[in-house]
Amino acid sequence: MPNFPLLELSGTPKEIGFAHGKALQERIKKTIAFYKTIFKKEDTLILQQAAHFQKVITKTFPQYAEEIEAIAEGAELDPLWIYALNARTEILSFGTQECTVAYFKESAILGENWDWAETLESLAVLLKITRPDGHTILMMTEPGIIGKIGLNSAGLGVTLNLLECPAKLDGVPIHVMLRAILDSSSLAEAQSIILRAPSGKASNVLIGDAEGNSLDVEFAGKDVYMLNPPDPLFVHTNHFLGTSFPKKENLASSYARYERAAELSKELAGKTVAEMKLLLLDQENKELPICRPYLPSRYTSSIGTICSIVMDLRNREMHITKGSPLKHKFEKMTLSPK
């Protein structure tokens, strides 16, 4: 099976956005069509919510609003649909479970299984974005979405898990926040950006750098929990670790994946890319495995592990599969350090 397409972008926010929208026009349209089916809302309501996020993004990160507007121009679409894509996590009408992530402190290796709808496997892409100052980002994302899972030339990497929280989700969308993190040159800069951006998200981001430092941030509406993982191997799934919420039956997969990953972390030395792959490919728990087969879902046709991503931050390397890593080989890509 072919790998994810790689689109290389550079220049100003407007130039980057326009090239993104023009090159991925059909994929963006298909991604919008997919999300419309699971937002389970009238178009007018979706666009009303998108208009709110347009204001939030424009106020907080005007450069990203410019890029989003340019994506819409390149794709010949109403900009509000691109804002809706970038706020898709906040607009979704249900709390789905996505992803297992881990960080090896000693070797500065960051990993994630991206678990989501099978439809996205054929639509997702790799973006390589180079700013005029030479700062470069390599990330896997959904067409039209400006930030997701990846690393940059400064040796900073970021992963994402969705979390379930009853709070109002009306702040800077998590995917825009991910882009801001990837545009950062250090962990301290990323942390300061997180602190100054409005709350109103329900997600977990795990950030690591090439020096073996990490920061795990749990967003719970207006609350933000920052964890400085002390353990040499840190794992996270889809339930909160920084605060106590009642245990939920619908989070059984999250608890099972976390327990198995935590168990594995005690057995692994945490020094190699191969060990991270071993963790992400684990299927010891047949019913609720870390690496998840596509299974029918009440939200969409099927949900499972779309891809695995392992980032060797010291060597600026990304190892990634298109589709389940149990069936497809990893492809390696490298960035030049900055």
Phi and psi in degrees as a GROMACS rama.xvg file:
@    title "Ramachandran Plot"
@    xaxis  label "Phi"
@    yaxis  label "Psi"
@TYPE xy
-64.2229  155.823  PRO-2
-77.2016  172.357  ASN-3
-59.8473  138.498  PHE-4
-60.931  144.326  PRO-5
-110.172  123.106  LEU-6
-113.684  121.152  LEU-7
-98.0455  127.009  GLU-8
-127.536  147.848  LEU-9
-156.865  163.917  SER-10
111.204  -151.73  GLY-11
-77.928  165.372  THR-12
-53.4063  -39.8983  PRO-13
-66.5862  -41.4688  LYS-14
-67.1669  -42.2061  GLU-15
-62.8939  -46.6792  ILE-16
-64.6288  -45.5575  GLY-17
-61.9301  -44.5732  PHE-18
-63.6578  -38.9823  ALA-19
-58.8865  -52.6858  HIS-20
-64.291  -40.4628  GLY-21
-68.2997  -45.1627  LYS-22
-69.7441  -32.5732  ALA-23
-111.293  23.496  LEU-24
-51.1196  -50.8023  GLN-25
-68.8708  -38.9468  GLU-26
-64.7947  -38.4683  ARG-27
-63.4475  -43.3007  ILE-28
-61.7839  -41.3217  LYS-29
-68.282  -35.3204  LYS-30
-67.1379  -41.8101  THR-31
-61.2146  -44.7727  ILE-32
-60.2591  -39.7149  ALA-33
-63.3603  -49.1275  PHE-34
-67.2861  -30.3553  TYR-35
-60.6409  -32.8659  LYS-36
-72.5895  -25.9793  THR-37
-107.342  -12.1203  ILE-38
-63.3367  -31.3448  PHE-39
55.5775  43.5156  LYS-40
-139.291  155.351  LYS-41
-64.6801  149.303  GLU-42
-54.321  -40.338  ASP-43
-62.3544  -37.632  THR-44
-70.6147  -41.1475  LEU-45
-58.9872  -45.6456  ILE-46
-69.9311  -30.8775  LEU-47
-63.5701  -44.0476  GLN-48
-65.6252  -40.3299  GLN-49
-60.9483  -37.2754  ALA-50
-64.2053  -36.4299  ALA-51
-62.1849  -47.6094  HIS-52
-67.6441  -28.8911  PHE-53
-58.571  -44.3381  GLN-54
-66.6388  -42.5509  LYS-55
-63.2632  -45.9129  VAL-56
-67.7849  -42.4615  ILE-57
-61.4702  -38.4272  THR-58
-71.5414  -40.5892  LYS-59
-91.5557  -42.9006  THR-60
-132.561  74.3764  PHE-61
-57.7918  -29.8695  PRO-62
-65.5258  -32.571  GLN-63
-78.0488  -32.5508  TYR-64
-62.2375  -40.9195  ALA-65
-62.5132  -41.247  GLU-66
-66.4946  -42.5374  GLU-67
-63.3525  -43.8984  ILE-68
-60.5886  -38.0413  GLU-69
-71.6935  -33.4259  ALA-70
-58.8696  -46.2665  ILE-71
-60.7024  -41.715  ALA-72
-63.2093  -45.3972  GLU-73
-65.3106  -34.3594  GLY-74
-88.8858  -4.7326  ALA-75
59.1526  52.0596  GLU-76
-131.779  159.525  LEU-77
-62.5281  125.821  ASP-78
-53.8698  -29.408  PRO-79
-61.9627  -29.8616  LEU-80
-69.4224  -32.2763  TRP-81
-73.6817  -36.5258  ILE-82
-63.397  -38.7163  TYR-83
-62.6573  -40.8658  ALA-84
-61.0449  -44.9483  LEU-85
-70.6643  -18.5959  ASN-86
-108.672  23.7593  ALA-87
-61.114  -35.4964  ARG-88
-65.7009  -37.8302  THR-89
-77.3232  -28.0186  GLU-90
-83.7166  -26.8804  ILE-91
-51.7435  139.072  LEU-92
-93.215  15.6973  SER-93
-150.226  162.521  PHE-94
-103.021  87.2232  GLY-95
-80.3289  170.5  THR-96
-110.262  126.326  GLN-97
-133.301  126.313  GLU-98
86.0955  145.741  CYS-99
-121.658  132.454  THR-100
-128.343  157.791  VAL-101
-155.199  154.004  ALA-102
-137.133  130.821  TYR-103
-100.237  110.913  PHE-104
-64.5928  -47.8185  LYS-105
-62.7503  -38.4539  GLU-106
-101.908  -2.1994  SER-107
55.0262  50.6383  ALA-108
-114.755  127.026  ILE-109
-116.451  136.784  LEU-110
-140.869  155.224  GLY-111
-153.291  139.858  GLU-112
-95.8406  119.8  ASN-113
-88.7241  109.517  TRP-114
-104.981  118.13  ASP-115
-165.473  -164.695  TRP-116
-66.9823  135.25  ALA-117
-56.4031  -30.6562  GLU-118
-54.3538  -35.3857  THR-119
-73.8506  -16.2334  LEU-120
-60.3476  -37.8348  GLU-121
-86.1669  -3.99423  SER-122
-111.024  -28.7217  LEU-123
-60.9142  154.23  ALA-124
-140.391  166.51  VAL-125
-103.717  133.43  LEU-126
-115.224  132.997  LEU-127
-114.799  110.609  LYS-128
-112.458  123.753  ILE-129
-116.488  120.908  THR-130
-80.3219  163.361  ARG-131
-56.7731  -27.2123  PRO-132
-85.1183  2.95164  ASP-133
94.9395  -12.7209  GLY-134
-61.4112  127.31  HIS-135
-123.722  139.871  THR-136
-118.694  137.016  ILE-137
-122.665  118.716  LEU-138
-144.769  152.456  MET-139
-92.9774  133.104  MET-140
-151.318  174.74  THR-141
-94.5105  144.074  GLU-142
-54.0032  129.56  PRO-143
91.456  -11.9636  GLY-144
-98.994  127.015  ILE-145
-86.7948  -7.7004  ILE-146
-150.276  139.366  GLY-147
-159.815  -128.421  LYS-148
-96.0966  126.633  ILE-149
177.98  -166.559  GLY-150
-141.203  168.913  LEU-151
-131.969  174.599  ASN-152
-69.5549  -12.2607  SER-153
-85.4973  -1.98762  ALA-154
86.4431  19.2624  GLY-155
-101.274  135.421  LEU-156
-131.41  156.742  GLY-157
-144.39  144.761  VAL-158
-127.649  171.499  THR-159
-140.416  136.636  LEU-160
-127.151  140.543  ASN-161
-80.0508  145.458  LEU-162
-124.649  153.155  LEU-163
-101.104  124.669  GLU-164
-149.002  134.422  CYS-165
-76.3629  -0.760128  PRO-166
-70.7851  163.352  ALA-167
-72.8987  127.279  LYS-168
-105.164  88.4499  LEU-169
-132.439  15.3688  ASP-170
-91.1458  -163.242  GLY-171
-58.5356  124.197  VAL-172
-56.9739  145.451  PRO-173
-61.2304  -33.3885  ILE-174
-71.538  -29.1606  HIS-175
-71.2889  -39.1185  VAL-176
-61.8455  -39.4086  MET-177
-60.6451  -40.2089  LEU-178
-65.0593  -40.953  ARG-179
-61.8496  -36.8242  ALA-180
-65.5288  -44.818  ILE-181
-68.5792  -22.0154  LEU-182
-83.1267  -3.06251  ASP-183
-84.1825  151.004  SER-184
-98.0221  -7.19799  SER-185
-155.341  164.729  SER-186
-64.1787  -38.1765  LEU-187
-64.1908  -40.3417  ALA-188
-65.437  -42.1603  GLU-189
-61.4278  -41.9672  ALA-190
-63.9666  -40.2334  GLN-191
-66.6067  -35.1833  SER-192
-66.7803  -41.7113  ILE-193
-61.0663  -40.9979  ILE-194
-69.6423  -30.6715  LEU-195
-90.1434  -14.0144  ARG-196
-82.3376  145.586  ALA-197
-58.3095  149.488  PRO-198
-76.9937  -165.487  SER-199
104.161  43.5272  GLY-200
-137.433  162.168  LYS-201
-137.435  83.8954  ALA-202
-156.598  166.444  SER-203
-120.618  132.322  ASN-204
-119.612  133.679  VAL-205
-112.352  118.351  LEU-206
-113.297  135.014  ILE-207
-132.096  158.258  GLY-208
-127.884  174.545  ASP-209
-70.2639  -13.3253  ALA-210
-91.3822  -0.14743  GLU-211
91.0326  11.4924  GLY-212
-91.8091  151.854  ASN-213
-149.968  160.331  SER-214
-145.54  127.528  LEU-215
-110.06  127.096  ASP-216
-122.134  120.228  VAL-217
-103.822  121.383  GLU-218
-97.7435  129.912  PHE-219
-135.548  73.0302  ALA-220
67.5033  -118.546  GLY-221
-80.0411  -12.2074  LYS-222
-97.4265  146.007  ASP-223
-132.021  126.578  VAL-224
-112.834  117.627  TYR-225
-103.578  120.088  MET-226
-108.861  134.985  LEU-227
-107.468  89.3108  ASN-228
-54.5158  116.812  PRO-229
-81.3776  -24.7246  PRO-230
-74.5214  148.695  ASP-231
-64.8479  -25.727  PRO-232
-125.845  121.538  LEU-233
-119.519  137.716  PHE-234
-131.358  154.432  VAL-235
-150.597  145.015  HIS-236
-125.443  -120.123  THR-237
-122.341  27.1054  ASN-238
-131.655  156.896  HIS-239
-71.2751  139.067  PHE-240
-108.67  -24.9825  LEU-241
-86.9647  -7.44723  GLY-242
-151.956  162.019  THR-243
-100.032  110.502  SER-244
-107.518  151.017  PHE-245
-55.4588  138.901  PRO-246
-65.936  132.044  LYS-247
-111.968  139.067  LYS-248
-63.165  -34.7387  GLU-249
-73.4382  -3.6895  ASN-250
-103.399  22.0404  LEU-251
-56.7671  -40.9676  ALA-252
-62.9169  -41.7304  SER-253
-61.6589  -47.0357  SER-254
-63.613  -42.0979  TYR-255
-65.9475  -43.5087  ALA-256
-66.0335  -39.5636  ARG-257
-64.7939  -46.7206  TYR-258
-62.0124  -41.5574  GLU-259
-69.2873  -41.3781  ARG-260
-65.1593  -39.9403  ALA-261
-64.8653  -38.8773  ALA-262
-63.4509  -44.7174  GLU-263
-64.2815  -35.737  LEU-264
-63.1514  -24.3409  SER-265
-79.8565  -20.212  LYS-266
-93.8096  -21.4929  GLU-267
-94.3846  148.996  LEU-268
-77.2489  -24.2712  ALA-269
71.3171  38.24  GLY-270
-116.337  -11.9441  LYS-271
-134.501  158.21  THR-272
-61.3859  -38.9688  VAL-273
-58.8914  -38.4631  ALA-274
-68.0905  -38.8139  GLU-275
-63.7633  -40.4571  MET-276
-62.3987  -39.5285  LYS-277
-59.8455  -41.5069  LEU-278
-65.3706  -47.7139  LEU-279
-70.6325  -25.6001  LEU-280
-90.4236  1.54996  LEU-281
-63.8508  136.843  ASP-282
-134.334  31.2139  GLN-283
-58.2174  -43.1172  GLU-284
-85.5106  102.485  ASN-285
-63.8847  -34.5734  LYS-286
-81.1689  -37.3922  GLU-287
-132.904  68.3456  LEU-288
-77.8971  162.612  PRO-289
-66.6939  -49.6865  ILE-290
-89.2356  114.045  CYS-291
-102.823  125.406  ARG-292
-69.9947  157.075  PRO-293
-68.6955  125.351  TYR-294
-131.528  151.821  LEU-295
-55.986  145.457  PRO-296
-133.713  150.52  SER-297
-76.7078  -12.4109  ARG-298
-90.8819  -36.5449  TYR-299
-152.246  179.469  THR-300
-57.6457  -47.4345  SER-301
-159.417  149.551  SER-302
-130.419  138.196  ILE-303
-171.625  -166.016  GLY-304
-77.4631  110.238  THR-305
-76.139  -39.8616  ILE-306
-162.337  161.404  CYS-307
-114.552  141.541  SER-308
-129.91  125.24  ILE-309
-122.061  125.447  VAL-310
-117.119  115.338  MET-311
-88.1229  96.8716  ASP-312
-70.692  -30.2536  LEU-313
-67.0385  -38.399  ARG-314
-96.4256  3.58061  ASN-315
54.7299  42.5921  ARG-316
-111.399  140.014  GLU-317
-117.475  127.341  MET-318
-109.235  124.433  HIS-319
-143.554  143.956  ILE-320
-109.539  150.687  THR-321
-102.138  112.609  LYS-322
93.9818  -179.585  GLY-323
-58.7591  133.14  SER-324
-67.9118  -11.6329  PRO-325
-75.7065  -17.3286  LEU-326
-118.032  -19.4761  LYS-327
-128.908  149.466  HIS-328
-78.5934  155.961  LYS-329
-79.723  140.901  PHE-330
-105.122  138.929  GLU-331
-106.983  133.598  LYS-332
-131.606  148.4  MET-333
-130.343  140.872  THR-334
-105.673  153.023  LEU-335
-83.0015  136.15  SER-336
-64.3  153.331  PRO-337
